[in-house]
């Protein structure tokens, strides 16, 4: 929308994406050219830590990174390094690599011991929201 140049990478190209104006390119082209990168993929051995220290120098400076898929797609220490260095200009997350200990639990009045999570939550470049994809009445009742 809004005249965006939609670049996409997937091991399986989708004709519908092409019909909507999407152009499939290599991962390196994504890293180099995109102002905003959305991670929309399953967490599998080949996709684990898709964003990592090796990728950071390839990213367009100031890129906005959005991950609403799986926390393990991002190597979290590399993410923090990217934010602090200015390579990553902003992040939107509703998943976190080590979320099992913290998400969907009440931490009111307790200290969070995960310093990386504390760093992310305290950054003005990070927006973190709850992952609600399965949180429907039907899913909870099952």
N, C-alpha and C positions, 0 to 999 in steps of 0.2 A: 503494500500500500504506500501511498504518498510518493510515488515515483522512485521507490527504493530499487537499488540494483541488488537483487537477491542472488547471492552465491550460496551454493549448497555442496556438501560433500556427503557421500554415502556409498557404501560398497554395492548397494543395489539402487540404481537410479530409478526414479519414479516419473512416469510420463505425465502424471497430473501436475507435478511440480514444474515440469518443463512447460506445460500448457499455460501455467499461471505466470510464466516469465522467469522462472528460476533457471540459473545456469550452473551446471555441475562443473566443479573445478577440483584441483588437488587440495589436500589439507594445507600444504604450504601456501597456496594461493589464498585460502581462507585466512590463515594466520596473518599474512602480509597485508591484505586488502580490507578486511572487515572492521568497521567501526563498532559493530555489535555482533557478538557471537552467542548464539543459543545452542546449548547442548541438549539434543533430543535423541537419546539413544539408550539402549539397555546397557547395564553393567555386565560386561563379559570380559574374559581374560584379555582380548585384544583392545578393549576400550578402557580398561582400568587406567587411571591417571592419564587420560587423554591430554589434560592440561598438566604440565609438569615443568621442571626446571629447564629441560631441553627446548621446550616450546617457547618459554618466556622471551628469549631474544628474537624470536621470529614474529612475535605479535606486533601489530600496529600500535604505536605508543598511544596510550589513553583509551584503549579498547574497553568496551563495556561487556562483561561476561555474565550470561544468564544460565543458571543450571537449575532446572526443575525436574530433572530426570532421576539421577542417582548420585549420591554424595561421592562415591568412589571414582567417578569420572574425573575428579580433580584431586591432585596431590596437594593437600591443604597447606603444608609448609611452603610449597612453591607458590600457591595463591597468595599467601601473606607476603612473601618476598616480592611478588609482582605488584601488589598494592602499595607496599612501602616504597618501592623504587619508582612508582609512577608509570610503569609499563601498563598496568591494569588500572584504568581510571575509575572504574566502578564495578560493583558486583551485585547481582540479584540472586538470592538463593532461597529455596525452600527445602533443601536437602543439605546434609553435612556428612562428610566422610565418617566421622565417629559419633554419629547421632544416637546410636543405640542407648547410650548411658544417659542422655539428656532430653531427647525429644519425647513428647507425649507423657512427661512426668512433671509434677509440680516442684519447681526449684525455688519457690518463694522463701526468702529468709535463709537460704543456704548458699554457701560459696560454690561456684563452679570451679572445679579443679583443673579443667582443660584450658591451659593458657592460650592455646591457639583459638579455641572458640571464644574466649574472653576478648582476644585481640579483634576477631571479626566483629563481634557484637559491639565493641567500642569504637569501631571505625566509622567515620562519616562517609566513607565510600562504599559501605556495604549495607544492603537492605536484606534482612533475613525474615522470612515469614514461615508459618507452619505449612508443611506438606499435607494437603487435604485431599489428594486424588482419590483415596479409598474411603474417605471419612463420610460416607453416606449412611443414612439410617439402615438401609438394606444390608450394607457390608458389615455394620456393627452388629446387627441382629443375627447374622450368620455366625 
